[in-house]
Amino acid sequence: MSSPTLHCHYVLTLQRPLPRGGLDVTTWSGTVDLAAGVGRQEAYKALRASIAESDPGWASANVLHWTLEPDALSAPGAPIAPWAPYVPPTQHTTGAPSAHLPQQRG
């Protein structure tokens, strides 16, 4: 019997200096199955180690963004809520920017 896992999505953006000046910024994203009990820090360190192994220049890069979340949008077997179609904002809008995001239908 296999151990329970959690299917997660990650995004990691790193920045490093270039030898002749300037900066190199790269984002990695994907999914990973984590064993039960694995924490964010352990997953982060494993991803950083994997990137540094493939290109040692990223080993000491600065982290600009890091996120790790369960990949599921809803509980297993639950229907996904329908969403209203996206309507782009008009040229002259008022109100909060979030007013222009798709809203869940009631």
C-alpha positions in Angstrom: 0.0 0.0 0.0 1.4 3.4 -1.0 1.7 6.4 1.4 -0.8 9.2 1.0 0.4 12.1 -1.0 -0.8 15.6 -1.7 -0.7 16.9 -5.3 0.6 20.5 -5.2 1.3 23.3 -7.6 4.4 25.5 -7.1 5.8 28.7 -8.6 9.4 29.8 -7.8 10.9 33.0 -9.3 14.7 33.5 -8.9 17.0 36.4 -9.8 20.7 36.2 -10.3 23.3 38.7 -11.6 24.7 38.2 -15.0 28.5 38.1 -15.5 28.6 41.2 -17.7 26.0 43.1 -15.8 22.2 43.0 -15.6 20.0 40.4 -14.0 18.6 37.1 -15.0 15.1 36.4 -13.7 13.5 33.0 -14.3 10.3 31.3 -13.1 9.8 27.6 -12.6 6.3 26.2 -12.1 4.8 22.8 -12.0 3.2 20.2 -9.9 4.7 17.7 -7.4 3.3 14.9 -5.3 4.4 15.4 -1.7 4.4 12.7 0.9 2.2 13.1 3.9 3.9 15.3 6.5 6.3 17.1 4.1 6.3 20.8 4.9 6.7 23.9 2.7 10.3 24.5 3.8 11.3 20.9 2.9 9.6 21.1 -0.5 11.2 24.6 -1.1 14.7 23.3 -0.2 14.3 20.2 -2.4 13.2 22.4 -5.4 16.1 24.8 -4.9 18.5 21.9 -4.7 17.1 20.4 -7.9 17.5 23.7 -9.7 21.0 24.2 -8.4 22.0 20.7 -9.5 20.9 21.3 -13.0 22.6 24.8 -13.1 24.9 25.7 -10.2 24.6 29.4 -11.1 21.1 29.4 -9.5 22.4 28.1 -6.1 22.8 31.5 -4.5 20.1 33.4 -6.5 17.6 35.7 -4.7 14.1 34.5 -4.3 11.5 37.0 -5.8 8.5 34.7 -5.4 7.7 31.3 -3.9 4.3 29.6 -3.5 3.2 26.0 -2.9 -0.5 25.1 -2.7 -2.7 22.1 -3.1 -3.4 21.8 -6.9 -7.1 20.8 -6.5 -9.6 23.6 -7.1 -12.2 21.8 -5.1 -12.6 18.7 -2.9 -12.3 15.4 -4.8 -15.5 14.6 -6.5 -17.1 18.0 -5.9 -18.3 20.0 -8.9 -16.3 23.0 -9.9 -18.4 26.2 -9.5 -19.4 27.8 -12.8 -17.8 31.2 -13.5 -19.1 34.1 -15.4 -17.3 35.0 -18.6 -14.6 37.6 -18.4 -15.7 41.1 -19.3 -12.8 43.5 -19.9 -13.0 46.8 -18.1 -14.2 49.8 -20.1 -11.9 52.8 -20.7 -13.4 54.8 -17.9 -14.0 52.6 -14.9 -14.8 53.3 -11.3 -14.7 51.2 -8.2 -12.3 48.6 -7.0 -10.2 46.7 -9.6 -11.6 43.5 -8.3 -15.0 44.6 -9.7 -13.7 43.7 -13.1 -12.7 40.1 -12.3 -15.0 37.2 -13.2 -17.7 36.7 -10.5 -19.1 33.4 -9.4 -22.7 32.9 -10.4 -25.1 32.6 -7.6 
